[in-house]
């Protein structure tokens, strides 16, 4: 079982509204439970699958201005409060925007998971508006031809946008993050 704790570190004047809206939007992601508001800047949710944790973390990294803590509790006998506390402890007091920290119940080294998310954050930060549009359609399940038609561009232009946006690096990083999270939870690596 996993938990994601996110802390808003941006400069939005109406930060409480932005944090509330973000919690509501993240709660609609497939496989994600309800994000609870933990004050003006903090939100947290217990999440059952490695895929949903990865999707949630990437959404927060794409949005920017968030520091992220992930709690991992291997095994089947897991208390929701315990995994939430792991995520909150992972984020720490002096968290920085765009940084993902991971803490496990068994104290195992979670540096590899954090490193994958650091690389994904770099890819996401370099993306243009056109690249975000193209990758969002692909992530939504469209193939390149369908996405190109949706955007009103040629298949070749779509391919160029995806290459410039680092789509292949994102998909490889996503699979690696999911696999590492599965292993950390004590399950098999379902992505290989």
C-alpha positions in Angstrom: 0.0 0.0 0.0 1.1 3.5 -0.7 0.4 7.1 0.3 1.2 10.3 -1.4 1.7 13.5 0.6 2.1 16.7 -1.4 2.9 20.2 -0.1 2.3 23.3 -2.3 5.4 25.5 -2.4 4.3 28.0 -5.0 3.5 31.7 -4.7 -0.3 31.6 -5.5 -2.1 34.2 -3.5 -5.2 32.1 -3.1 -3.2 29.0 -2.2 -5.9 27.4 -0.1 -8.3 27.4 -3.2 -5.6 26.1 -5.5 -4.7 23.3 -3.0 -8.3 22.3 -2.6 -8.9 22.3 -6.4 -5.8 20.2 -6.9 -6.9 17.7 -4.2 -10.3 17.4 -6.0 -8.6 16.9 -9.4 -6.1 14.4 -8.2 -8.9 12.4 -6.5 -10.4 11.8 -10.0 -7.3 10.0 -11.3 -7.9 6.3 -11.9 -7.0 4.2 -8.8 -6.5 7.2 -6.5 -8.5 7.5 -3.3 -9.7 10.8 -1.9 -7.0 13.4 -1.3 -7.5 14.9 2.2 -6.7 18.5 3.0 -4.2 18.7 5.8 -4.1 22.4 6.2 -3.5 25.3 3.7 -0.7 23.7 1.8 -0.8 19.9 2.3 -2.8 17.1 0.8 -2.5 13.3 1.3 -4.1 10.2 -0.1 -3.7 6.5 0.4 -3.3 4.8 -3.0 -3.4 1.0 -3.6 -1.5 0.6 -6.9 2.0 1.5 -8.1 0.6 2.7 -11.4 -1.7 5.2 -9.6 1.1 6.5 -7.4 3.2 7.1 -10.5 0.4 8.8 -12.4 -0.3 11.0 -9.3 3.3 11.9 -8.8 3.8 12.8 -12.5 0.7 15.0 -12.4 2.1 16.9 -9.4 5.5 17.2 -11.0 3.9 18.4 -14.3 1.9 21.1 -12.3 5.1 22.3 -10.6 5.2 24.0 -7.3 4.7 20.8 -5.3 7.1 18.8 -3.0 6.1 15.2 -2.8 6.5 12.4 -0.2 5.6 8.8 -1.0 5.1 6.3 1.8 5.5 2.6 1.0 4.2 -0.1 3.4 5.0 -3.6 2.2 2.7 -6.4 3.1 -1.0 -7.0 3.4 -1.6 -6.0 7.0 -1.2 -2.2 6.6 -2.8 0.6 8.6 -3.8 3.6 6.5 -2.6 6.0 9.2 0.8 4.2 9.2 1.3 4.6 5.4 0.1 8.3 5.6 2.7 8.9 8.3 5.4 7.4 6.2 4.5 9.8 3.3 4.4 12.8 5.7 7.7 11.8 7.2 9.2 11.4 3.7 8.3 14.9 2.7 9.9 16.4 5.8 9.8 19.9 7.0 12.3 21.5 4.6 11.0 20.1 1.3 11.7 21.6 -2.0 9.6 22.1 -5.1 9.9 19.2 -7.6 11.6 16.9 -5.2 10.2 13.5 -4.5 11.2 11.6 -1.3 10.2 8.1 -0.5 10.1 6.3 2.8 9.3 2.6 3.4 8.0 0.8 6.5 10.9 -1.6 6.4 13.5 1.2 6.1 14.8 0.0 2.8 16.6 2.3 0.5 14.1 4.2 -1.7 16.7 6.3 -3.5 16.2 4.6 -6.8 12.5 5.5 -6.8 13.3 9.1 -6.0 16.0 9.2 -8.7 13.6 8.0 -11.4 11.1 10.7 -10.4 13.9 13.3 -10.5 14.7 12.3 -14.1 11.0 12.3 -15.0 10.6 15.8 -13.4 13.5 17.0 -15.7 11.7 15.6 -18.8 8.4 17.2 -17.8 9.9 20.6 -17.0 11.4 20.9 -20.5 8.1 20.4 -22.2 6.4 23.0 -24.4 2.7 23.6 -24.4 2.5 21.7 -27.7 4.4 18.8 -26.2 2.1 18.7 -23.2 -0.9 18.5 -25.5 0.6 15.7 -27.5 1.7 13.6 -24.6 -1.6 14.1 -22.7 -3.5 12.6 -25.7 -1.1 9.7 -25.9 -1.4 9.1 -22.1 -5.1 9.2 -22.6 -4.9 6.1 -24.8 -4.8 7.5 -28.3 -2.4 6.3 -30.9 -0.3 8.7 -32.9 -2.7 8.9 -35.8 -5.7 9.6 -33.5 -3.8 12.2 -31.5 -2.6 13.9 -34.7 -6.1 14.0 -36.1 -7.3 15.5 -32.7 -4.7 18.2 -32.9 -5.2 18.8 -36.6 -1.6 18.0 -37.5 0.1 15.4 -39.6 1.4 12.1 -38.2 4.9 13.3 -38.9 4.3 16.6 -37.0 2.9 14.5 -34.1 5.9 12.2 -34.1 8.2 15.3 -34.0 6.2 16.8 -31.1 6.4 13.6 -29.1 10.2 13.3 -29.8 10.8 16.9 -28.7 8.6 16.3 -25.6 10.7 13.3 -24.5 7.7 10.9 -24.8 9.9 7.8 -25.1 11.9 8.8 -22.0 8.6 9.5 -20.1 7.1 6.1 -21.0 10.4 4.3 -20.0 10.7 6.2 -16.8 7.0 5.5 -16.0 7.5 1.8 -16.4 10.7 1.9 -14.3 9.0 3.8 -11.5 6.0 1.4 -11.4 8.4 -1.6 -11.4 10.5 -0.2 -8.5 7.3 0.7 -6.5 6.0 -2.8 -7.0 9.2 -4.3 -5.7 9.3 -1.9 -2.8 5.8 -3.0 -1.9 6.9 -6.6 -1.9 5.1 -7.6 -5.1 6.4 -8.8 -8.4 7.6 -6.4 -11.1 4.5 -6.3 -13.2 6.0 -4.1 -15.9 8.8 -6.3 -17.2 
